[in-house]
Amino acid sequence: MNYHDPQLKDALAAEYVLGTLRGQARRRFQKLMMQIPSLRESTWLWEQHLHGMNQLLPPVKPDDNVWQNIRHTLGFVDNLSHTPAPETPNVVPLTTRHRVWKGLASMATAAAIIMAVILVNNQPVPVAAPQQVAVVQSAQAKALWLIEVTANTIEVRSTSNLKPLPNKDYELWMVAKGVENPISLGLLPKSGKLSLAKNSQFDDVDIVALAVSLEPLNGSPNGMPTEVLYTAELAIL
């Protein structure tokens, strides 16, 4: 199986993130991700797409019996009739040593879950879900930068395929329909991630493509691309 085929990579990465890739196939894909950087990049891209959509889903309140089922599983009630187990002061309300240890382990798990929820709730608000995405590829169809456009920013992440020149910079441009010259969107990262401020004209023009140019350090000296290396198409989510 050719795991370098772009369509196969996208299909497997999407199934992995959705959770429909299971069993031995899922374990094999996890091993392949350790060996093939492009598979990791495809998986990361799908995670950003699909996990960002989670923020758009309305919360759903669980049924009233969910908590009672949890209490029953932890041994805090005798049965699902919601009848509490008899309580005796200073005595653990479980009937056997096995249930004692099971209950203690369950309570420790529940405490860990509560702490995890508290920690998650105290984390910063996640970035907005992407509205548009693009992948800048080399002539060999290797992903170099992953680009996500949100309401206010352009989030860019470089990949391991990028081999930057130390004495040059890479600048991102948008090519718009009816606009004579490309419009600079900022310098691209040579490694890691970078958040660019979204150009005020971005949502007001019909963008035909994004382009990456090779520039002197600190970017274009005259407001025009010096040497265009790559182009990429924006995809609307």
N, C-alpha and C positions, 0 to 999 in steps of 0.2 A: 504494500500500500504506500502510495506516494504522499507522505505527510507534509511535503513542501508545496503541494497543490493548493492555491489560495482558496478555492471553493471548499475543498475538504477541510482545510484548517478552520475556516469560518464555521462550517457546520458542526465540527467536533467541539470547537470552543463554545459555541452557543449552547449545545446540548450539555456540556460540562457545567456551565454557569447556571442553566435552568434546572439542573439536577436530573435530567432525563437520561444522562449517560451514567450507567450503574454497573455494579459488580466488577468483573474482571476487566471490562472495557474501560471503566473509570480509573481503575488502578493502573492500567497500561498507559492511559492518557497522562496521568500524573507523572509517570516515569519519563514519558516522552517530553513533557514540558521541561524537565530537568536537563534534557539533552539538546532540545531544539529551541533556540531563543525566539524564533518567529512564532512558535506555538504559544509561548508565554505572552508575547505581545498581543496576539489575537485574543487570548483569554482575558487579558487585562482590558482590552478595548470593549469586549462584550460585557465585562463586569461593570464598566462605567456606564454603558448604554442601559443595561437592564436594572442595575441597582439604583440608578438615578430615577428610573420610572417609579420605584417604590414610594418616593416622596409624593407622588401624585395620587396614590391610593388613599381613600378615606379610611380611618381606623374603624375596626369592627369590634363591638363589645361582645365578649363571650357569653354563652348561656349561663344562667344562674347555677346550674348543677355542676359546672366545671370545678369551682372551688370545693364543693362537697366531694367530688370524685378525687381531687387531690388529697383532701383530708383523709378520705378512706384509704387511699394508696399508702399514705404515710402512717396509717394505723391510729389516727386520732379519733375515729368513730368505729363502731362495731360493724356497721353495714351501711348500705346506701339508703337506708330509711331515714338517715340524718339523725339517728339516735346517738348522742354522745356516749362514749365509754364511761363507766363509773369512775369517779375520781376519789382518790384517797390521799389525804395530806402527806407530803414527803415520800410518796411511793410512786414509782414510775408506772403509769397505767397500761402496762403491757404484760401479757400472761406468761411468756416464756423468754429464756435468755436469747433465743434467736430473734424474737420480735424486738427485744431491747436493743440489740446491736443494729438490727435493721432500722429501727426507729431513729437511733442516734445518727446513723449514717445518712438517713433521709433528711433529718433536721439539718445536718451539716451541709448537705447538698442544697437544701432550700435557702439556708443562710448565704451560701456562696452565690446563688442566683439573685437574691435580693441585693447583695453587694454589687454584683455585676450590673444590675439595673440602675442602681444609684450612680455608679461610675459612668455608665453610658449617658444617663440624663444630665450629668455634669460636664459632658464633653461639649466643645464648641459646635455651633450649628453647622451641618455639612454644607458644602458648596452647592449652588443651584444645579439642577439637572441640565445637561447639555441640550441645546436646541438644534445645533448643527455640528457635524463632525467631518474631519478630513484626515487622510493618511498620506503624508508625503513620502513617496517611494523613490528609490534609486533606479538607474537604468536596468538594474538586475531584478527589479520588482521587490526589493527589500525595504521594509518600513524604516524610515529614518526619524520622522517626527509624527506623533499622534496629536491632533489638534481638536479641541472641543470649544465650541462657541456657546457661552451662556448669555444670560440677559445683559450682563455688565462687563464680562471679561472674556478673554481668549486664553484658555488653558492649554499649554503646550508641554509635551513630554518627549524628550529625546530617547532613542532606543540604543541598544548595544551595537546596532549596525553602523551607527554614525562614527566616522573617523575624521574628526574636525582638523582643519589646518590651524596651527597655533597662531599664525600671523594674519588670519583672516576672520571675518565675521559673516554670519548668515542672516539675511534680512527677509522678513515675510511681507508680501505685497498682496493687495486684492486688485483684480482686474475686473472693472465694472462696465456693463453695457452702456454705451453712450458717453463714457468718460474717456477722454483722450489718453491720459497718462495713468499708469498704475499708482495706487495709493499705499504708502508704507503703513504697516501695522506694527512694526517694531522688530527688534533683533531676536533671533531664535536662540534657545539655550544650546550650548555645546555638550552639556551633560545635565541629567536630572530634569527637574520641572521648572516652569516659569509661567507666571500669570501676567498677561499683557492687558493693559487698559483697552477696552473696546473703542475703536474709532467712531466718532460721532456720526460719520456718514455710512457706517456699516449697514444699518437697517433701512437706509433711505435709497439705496441703489440696488440694481440687479447685478449680483456678483456672478461673473462668468466662471472665474477660477481663482485659486490662490497660486502664488508663485514664490519661489525661494531664489534669492540671488546671492552670489558670492561678492562680498564687499571688503574694503579695507577695514581695519579695526575701528570700531565705533559707528560703522554703518556707511550708507551711501554719502559721498561728499557733495552731491548736487541734487538730491531729492529724486533721482531716477535710478533704476536698477543698473548696476555695472555689468554683471554677467549672470543671466538667468540660468539656473542649473536645473530646477525641477518645477513642475506644476502639479496641482492637485484639485480635484473637484469637491465642492462642499455637498454633503448629503444632509437633507433636512429630516429630523426625527419626527 
